[in-house]
Amino acid sequence: MSSEKSGSHLLLLLPRDHGKSWAAGMYAAWEITRNPAIRILYISSTSSLAVKQNSFIKDILTSDNYRLYWPEMVHQKKLRERSGQNEKSR
């Protein structure tokens, strides 16, 4: 993980199954919240893991808890589309 603004780099070293992906996803969501224009490059060992992690970050940013604490960060059009999809699936 690195921060473009400060030029610093972060390295997360933990054994297997100790929450590295979770921590990286939460960190990415936090950085996006702080700076919506940020560009993040997420690199993983396989493309399927990178896609899974991208979905995890997107789920954080579109969650009910996220909307509760940062309602100004949620695009209203996306919310309407999402609520319409939820109603259709019922």
SVG drawing of the C-alpha trace seen along z (x, -y; Angstrom):
<svg xmlns="http://www.w3.org/2000/svg" viewBox="-41 -15 49 34">
<polyline fill="none" stroke="black" stroke-width="0.4" points="0.0,0.0 1.3,-3.4 0.0,-6.9 0.4,-9.1 0.1,-12.3 2.8,-11.7 4.9,-9.5 5.2,-6.9 4.8,-3.2 3.1,-0.8 4.0,2.9 1.7,5.4 3.4,8.6 1.4,11.2 1.2,15.0 -1.5,16.7 -5.1,16.2 -4.4,13.3 -6.5,10.7 -4.1,9.0 -6.8,8.7 -9.3,7.4 -6.9,4.8 -5.9,3.7 -9.6,3.5 -10.5,1.4 -7.4,-0.8 -8.4,-1.4 -12.0,-2.2 -10.7,-4.7 -8.4,-6.4 -11.3,-6.6 -13.4,-8.2 -10.8,-10.7 -10.0,-11.5 -12.6,-10.3 -10.3,-11.4 -7.5,-9.0 -6.3,-6.3 -5.5,-3.0 -3.7,-0.1 -4.5,3.2 -2.2,6.0 -2.8,9.6 -1.3,12.9 -4.1,13.7 -6.7,11.7 -9.5,13.6 -8.2,12.6 -7.9,9.0 -11.5,9.0 -12.7,10.5 -10.9,7.8 -12.3,5.1 -15.8,6.4 -15.0,6.4 -14.0,2.7 -17.1,1.8 -19.3,3.6 -17.8,1.5 -18.4,-1.7 -22.0,-0.8 -22.9,0.7 -25.7,-0.6 -23.1,-1.3 -21.0,-3.4 -24.1,-5.4 -24.9,-5.9 -21.5,-7.5 -20.7,-9.1 -24.0,-9.9 -22.4,-12.7 -20.0,-10.2 -22.7,-8.0 -23.8,-8.9 -27.6,-9.3 -28.2,-7.9 -26.4,-4.7 -28.6,-4.5 -31.8,-4.8 -30.6,-2.1 -29.6,0.1 -32.9,-0.3 -34.8,0.3 -32.9,3.6 -33.7,4.6 -37.4,4.0 -37.4,6.0 -35.7,8.9 -38.4,9.1"/>
</svg>
